[in-house]
């Protein structure tokens, strides 16, 4: 019988074609116009899990989009690994900035991926990464080499806050019972420098609206005498940070855990070129909170960013209008001990307090998530480290990422299990941006590495 790695090598072309087929389905959870496509994606995932050898494959309804569940219990006495991923993707806008259509995947080389990268929305986040687990599972099942029980939970609402995932987990604790949760929705430092994510920031996401006069006004007749909501909104947003890029909301930093000098020094040992960073982004300089390095700013420090702003006339030509209202979407990335519900409340109170009497302000919270730090002395971390060392030939570096995966804290609370964040993307893969892509090297390296994780985890838990 073939070994797992021989099976993977023999079926590489099919593994790629299946992923390309998955990427062609526009599963945008944020836009109701794509509802049928999101549901079709759930069907696709369920069918591929059946084909891979999973038992008890279910499309579990929720109040939103369904969760695809599957399992293969080879021996109740063996450890159980729950694989989490998501099949929904970010909206592809702005479409005009894509070099190829976002849901018509193409493979072409890049500077970071000379062997080729798959360009499509969801290629890296998270279709390409969760599908590695489906194919690795297939290889283990087909060769009779499953050393662990495996469960899959692939959701369709991660990009809109996973509102129904907590409910599902609480209602299905026995079904989801496991020894660890394996997640590939993060990145490595470089294809030559493997890493495992051990820290994630949390999130508070909200929308604000500033309303002035009861209708749009002629800017010549009323300009200078009536508050312009766009101007007011910009002033209010600008005041949320001082000249040192320190967030000015009272109480915002009260629970922030400051790292020791030794911890900060260790974090900054990760390979990083500021010149290359600026070149990749085509920027003249970096910017951020005074007193911290770029690596620290994007991982261990909280942030506040405007993700979208609109109001007034934005069509072709000129329209001299003083708008009735202006709006913005704002996200705050949070670090350990910062609670999203507390930060959301502090923001709302502060934003309403600083609004001038000439306007009315509305703050609408959207979703949030808890920050998480995972230990490096657990069997699951050590199994991931040994697996990556075997496939990459180098011991992976533990790193903290700036993004948020709120379900890590949820899983520990509800399922009483630690997660291991073994991602294979690169930060330069343009996730959430036009021209998102995922390297062929990374896709195949993930499929190669995942069976090693199961082998080492069974060994360490045994």
C-alpha positions in Angstrom: 0.0 0.0 0.0 1.1 3.5 -0.7 2.4 5.7 2.1 0.5 8.9 2.9 3.2 11.0 1.2 3.2 8.8 -1.9 -0.6 9.2 -2.1 -0.3 12.9 -1.8 2.3 13.1 -4.5 0.2 10.9 -6.8 -2.9 13.0 -6.5 -1.5 16.6 -6.4 -3.0 17.6 -9.7 -6.5 16.5 -8.6 -6.1 18.2 -5.2 -5.4 21.5 -7.0 -8.3 21.1 -9.5 -10.7 20.5 -6.6 -9.5 23.7 -4.8 -9.9 25.7 -8.0 -13.5 24.4 -8.3 -14.2 25.5 -4.7 -12.7 28.9 -5.3 -15.0 29.5 -8.3 -18.0 29.6 -6.0 -18.5 33.2 -4.7 -19.3 32.4 -1.1 -19.5 36.1 0.2 -21.3 35.9 3.5 -21.6 39.6 4.0 -23.7 40.2 0.9 -27.2 38.6 0.8 -27.0 38.6 -3.0 -24.6 35.7 -2.7 -26.8 33.6 -0.4 -27.4 30.8 -2.9 -23.6 30.6 -3.6 -22.8 30.4 0.1 -25.2 27.5 0.5 -23.9 25.9 -2.6 -20.4 26.1 -1.1 -21.6 24.2 2.0 -22.9 21.5 -0.2 -19.6 21.3 -2.0 -17.6 21.0 1.2 -19.9 18.3 2.6 -19.6 16.3 -0.7 -15.8 16.5 -0.7 -15.6 15.4 2.9 -17.7 12.3 2.0 -15.5 11.6 -0.9 -12.4 11.9 1.4 -13.7 9.2 3.6 -15.5 11.0 6.4 -18.5 9.5 8.2 -21.6 11.2 9.5 -21.2 14.2 7.3 -23.9 16.8 8.1 -24.9 20.3 6.9 -26.1 21.7 10.2 -28.5 24.7 10.0 -28.0 27.8 12.1 -29.9 31.1 12.2 -27.4 32.2 9.5 -25.4 30.1 7.2 -24.9 26.3 7.9 -21.9 24.6 9.6 -20.5 21.6 7.8 -19.7 18.8 10.3 -18.0 15.5 9.6 -16.1 12.9 11.6 -14.0 9.7 11.3 -13.7 7.8 14.6 -11.1 5.1 14.2 -10.8 4.2 17.9 -12.5 6.0 20.8 -9.4 5.4 22.8 -7.3 7.5 20.5 -7.0 11.3 20.7 -9.5 13.3 18.8 -8.5 16.3 16.6 -11.2 18.8 15.7 -10.4 20.7 12.5 -11.9 24.2 12.2 -12.1 26.3 9.1 -14.5 28.6 7.2 -15.9 28.4 3.7 -17.1 32.0 3.5 -15.0 34.7 2.0 -14.6 38.5 2.1 -16.4 40.7 -0.6 -14.1 41.1 -3.6 -14.5 44.9 -3.9 -12.9 46.9 -5.4 -13.2 44.8 -8.5 -11.3 47.2 -10.7 -8.1 46.5 -8.8 -8.1 42.8 -9.5 -5.7 41.7 -12.2 -8.0 38.7 -12.9 -11.6 38.1 -11.9 -11.8 37.2 -8.2 -13.9 34.1 -8.7 -12.0 32.8 -11.8 -8.9 31.4 -10.2 -5.6 31.6 -12.2 -2.2 30.2 -11.3 0.9 32.4 -12.0 4.3 33.0 -10.4 5.1 35.9 -8.1 8.3 37.2 -6.4 7.3 35.4 -3.2 5.9 32.4 -5.0 8.2 31.6 -8.0 6.6 28.2 -8.4 3.2 29.7 -8.8 0.3 31.1 -6.7 -3.5 30.7 -7.0 -5.1 34.1 -7.5 -8.7 34.2 -6.2 -10.8 35.5 -3.4 -10.6 33.0 -0.6 -7.5 31.3 -1.9 -5.6 31.8 1.3 -8.4 33.0 3.6 -9.6 30.3 4.2 -10.6 28.0 1.4 -7.0 27.0 0.4 -6.0 26.5 4.0 -9.0 24.5 5.3 -9.0 22.4 2.2 -5.4 21.2 2.9 -6.9 19.4 5.9 -9.6 17.7 3.7 -6.9 16.4 1.4 -4.5 15.4 4.1 -7.3 13.5 5.8 -8.2 11.8 2.5 -4.5 10.7 2.1 -4.5 9.3 5.7 -7.9 7.6 5.3 -7.1 6.1 1.9 -3.9 4.6 3.1 -5.2 3.3 6.4 -2.9 5.7 8.3 -5.2 7.7 10.5 -3.5 7.8 14.0 -6.2 10.0 15.5 -9.9 10.4 15.4 -10.7 13.5 13.2 -13.7 15.8 13.3 -14.4 18.7 11.0 -16.3 21.9 11.7 -16.3 24.2 8.7 -18.5 27.3 9.1 -19.9 29.9 6.7 -19.9 33.1 8.8 -16.4 33.7 10.0 -16.0 36.8 7.8 -19.2 38.4 9.4 -18.3 37.6 13.1 -19.3 33.9 13.6 -22.5 35.0 15.3 -24.0 31.5 15.4 -20.9 29.5 16.0 -21.0 29.9 19.8 -24.6 28.8 19.9 -23.8 25.7 17.8 -20.8 24.8 20.0 -22.8 25.1 23.2 -25.7 23.0 21.8 -23.3 20.3 20.4 -20.6 19.9 23.1 -20.7 16.2 23.0 -20.6 16.0 19.2 -17.6 18.4 19.2 -15.8 16.9 22.1 -12.1 16.7 21.3 -8.6 16.8 22.7 -7.5 19.8 20.6 -8.6 22.1 17.8 -6.4 22.4 14.7 -6.8 25.6 12.8 -5.1 26.8 9.6 -6.2 30.4 9.2 -2.9 32.1 10.0 0.5 32.6 8.3 4.2 31.7 8.4 7.0 34.3 8.4 8.3 33.1 5.1 8.5 30.0 3.0 12.0 29.5 4.3 11.1 30.5 7.9 8.2 28.4 9.3 6.3 29.7 12.3 3.4 28.9 14.5 1.0 31.6 15.8 0.7 31.7 19.5 -1.1 35.0 20.0 -4.0 36.8 18.3 -5.6 40.1 18.8 -9.3 40.5 19.6 -11.7 42.8 17.9 -14.4 45.5 18.5 -16.1 46.5 15.2 -18.7 49.2 14.9 -20.3 51.7 12.7 -20.9 55.4 13.4 -23.2 57.9 11.8 -23.1 61.7 12.2 -26.3 63.5 11.3 -26.6 67.3 10.7 -29.4 69.1 8.9 -32.6 67.2 8.0 -31.7 67.2 4.3 -28.8 67.8 1.9 -28.2 71.5 1.6 -26.7 73.9 -1.1 -23.2 74.5 0.1 -23.2 78.0 -1.3 -26.4 79.0 0.6 -25.6 77.1 3.9 -21.9 76.5 3.8 -20.1 78.1 6.7 -23.3 78.5 8.8 -24.4 74.8 9.2 -22.2 71.9 10.4 -21.0 69.7 7.6 -21.3 66.1 9.0 -18.4 64.9 6.9 -16.1 67.6 8.3 -17.4 66.9 11.9 -16.9 63.1 11.5 -13.3 63.6 10.2 -12.6 65.9 13.2 -14.0 63.4 15.6 -12.1 60.5 14.1 -8.9 62.5 14.0 -9.2 63.2 17.8 -9.3 59.5 18.6 -5.5 59.4 18.4 -2.9 61.9 19.5 0.3 62.8 17.7 2.1 59.7 19.1 -0.7 57.5 17.6 -1.9 56.8 21.2 -5.6 56.1 21.4 -7.3 58.9 23.4 -10.5 57.0 24.5 -10.5 57.2 28.4 -9.9 53.8 29.9 -8.9 52.2 26.6 -5.5 51.0 27.9 -6.6 50.2 31.5 -6.4 46.4 31.0 -3.6 46.2 28.5 -0.9 43.7 29.5 2.5 45.2 29.0 5.2 42.8 27.9 8.5 42.7 29.7 11.6 44.0 28.0 12.8 40.3 27.6 9.5 39.3 25.9 9.7 42.3 23.6 13.3 41.5 22.7 12.3 37.9 21.9 9.4 39.0 19.7 11.7 41.3 17.7 14.1 38.4 17.0 11.8 37.2 14.2 13.3 37.8 10.8 12.0 41.1 9.5 13.3 43.7 7.0 11.8 47.1 7.4 13.1 48.1 3.9 11.5 45.0 2.3 8.3 45.7 4.2 8.1 49.2 2.8 9.0 48.1 -0.7 6.3 45.4 -0.7 3.7 47.9 0.3 5.2 50.7 -1.9 5.2 53.2 1.0 7.8 55.8 2.0 7.7 55.1 5.7 5.9 53.2 8.4 3.6 54.8 11.0 2.3 53.7 14.4 2.3 54.0 18.1 5.4 55.8 19.4 7.9 53.7 21.3 7.2 50.4 19.5 8.7 48.5 16.6 6.6 47.6 13.5 6.5 44.0 14.6 5.2 45.1 18.0 2.7 47.5 16.6 1.0 44.8 14.4 0.9 42.1 17.1 1.0 43.1 20.8 -0.4 46.6 20.7 -4.1 47.6 20.3 -5.2 49.7 17.4 -8.0 51.8 16.0 -8.6 52.0 12.3 -11.2 53.4 10.0 -12.2 50.6 7.6 -14.6 52.7 5.5 -16.0 56.2 5.3 -18.8 57.7 3.2 -21.2 60.6 2.8 -22.2 63.4 0.4 -21.8 63.2 -3.4 -19.3 60.8 -4.8 -20.5 60.4 -8.4 -18.9 61.8 -11.5 -18.5 65.5 -11.9 -19.4 68.1 -9.3 -22.4 68.6 -7.0 -22.0 71.4 -4.4 -23.8 69.7 -1.6 -23.6 70.0 2.1 -24.6 66.5 3.1 -27.2 65.6 5.7 -25.1 62.8 7.2 -21.8 60.9 7.1 -20.8 57.4 8.3 -17.8 55.3 9.0 -16.9 51.8 9.9 -14.3 51.5 12.7 -12.4 48.5 14.0 -10.2 48.2 17.1 -7.8 45.4 17.5 -7.5 44.3 21.1 -4.8 42.6 23.1 -5.0 40.2 26.1 -7.2 41.3 29.0 -9.1 43.9 26.8 -12.7 42.8 26.6 -14.5 43.7 23.3 -17.8 44.6 25.1 -16.0 46.9 27.5 -14.0 48.6 24.7 -17.2 49.0 22.6 -18.9 50.7 25.5 -15.9 53.0 26.2 -15.8 54.0 22.5 -19.6 54.7 22.3 -19.6 56.8 25.5 -16.5 58.8 24.3 -17.7 59.3 20.7 -21.1 60.5 21.9 -19.4 62.8 24.5 -17.1 64.5 22.0 -19.9 65.2 19.4 -20.6 68.9 19.0 -24.2 70.1 19.6 -24.5 70.9 15.9 -24.9 67.2 15.0 -26.5 64.0 16.3 -24.4 60.8 16.6 -25.4 57.1 16.4 -23.0 54.2 17.3 -24.0 50.8 16.1 -21.9 47.9 17.4 -21.4 45.0 14.9 -19.3 42.2 16.3 -16.3 41.5 18.5 -13.9 38.8 19.5 -11.7 38.0 22.4 -7.9 38.1 22.1 -6.0 34.8 22.7 -2.6 33.6 23.7 -1.9 29.9 23.3 0.8 28.1 25.3 3.9 26.5 23.7 4.3 23.6 26.1 1.2 21.6 25.2 1.1 18.3 23.2 -0.7 20.0 20.3 1.9 22.8 20.0 4.8 20.4 20.3 3.2 18.1 17.7 2.8 21.1 15.3 6.4 22.2 15.9 7.8 18.7 15.2 5.6 18.3 12.1 6.8 21.6 10.6 10.3 20.8 11.5 10.0 17.5 9.6 8.5 19.1 6.5 10.4 22.4 6.4 13.7 21.1 7.8 13.6 23.9 10.4 12.1 24.4 13.8 9.2 26.9 13.5 9.3 30.2 15.4 6.4 31.0 17.8 4.9 34.3 16.7 2.0 36.6 17.5 -0.3 37.8 14.8 -2.3 41.0 14.5 -5.4 39.4 13.1 -8.3 38.0 15.0 -9.8 34.6 15.3 -12.4 35.0 18.1 -13.3 31.4 18.1 -10.0 30.4 19.8 -11.2 31.8 23.1 -14.7 30.4 22.5 -13.4 26.9 21.9 -11.4 26.9 25.2 -14.4 28.2 27.1 -17.0 25.9 25.6 -15.1 22.8 24.5 -12.4 23.0 27.2 -9.8 22.4 24.5 -6.7 24.3 23.4 -6.2 25.3 19.8 -3.1 25.1 17.7 -2.7 27.7 14.9 -0.7 26.0 12.2 -1.3 28.2 9.2 0.7 28.2 5.9 -0.1 31.5 4.3 2.1 34.6 3.9 1.3 38.1 5.2 2.0 39.3 1.6 -0.8 37.1 0.2 -3.2 40.0 0.1 -6.0 38.5 2.1 -9.1 40.8 2.3 -7.5 42.8 -0.6 -7.7 42.7 -4.4 -5.5 40.0 -5.9 -5.6 37.6 -2.9 -3.4 34.6 -3.6 -2.0 31.4 -2.1 1.2 29.8 -3.1 1.2 26.3 -4.6 4.2 25.6 -2.4 2.2 26.6 0.7 -0.9 24.5 -0.3 1.1 21.4 -0.9 3.4 22.0 2.1 0.3 22.1 4.3 -1.0 18.9 2.9 2.4 17.3 3.5 2.7 18.6 7.1 -0.8 17.9 8.5 -0.4 14.1 8.5 2.9 14.5 10.4 1.0 16.6 13.0 -1.5 13.7 13.5 1.3 11.2 13.9 3.2 13.3 16.5 0.1 14.2 18.3 -1.0 10.6 18.7 2.5 9.8 19.9 2.6 12.6 22.4 -0.9 12.0 23.8 -0.3 8.3 23.9 
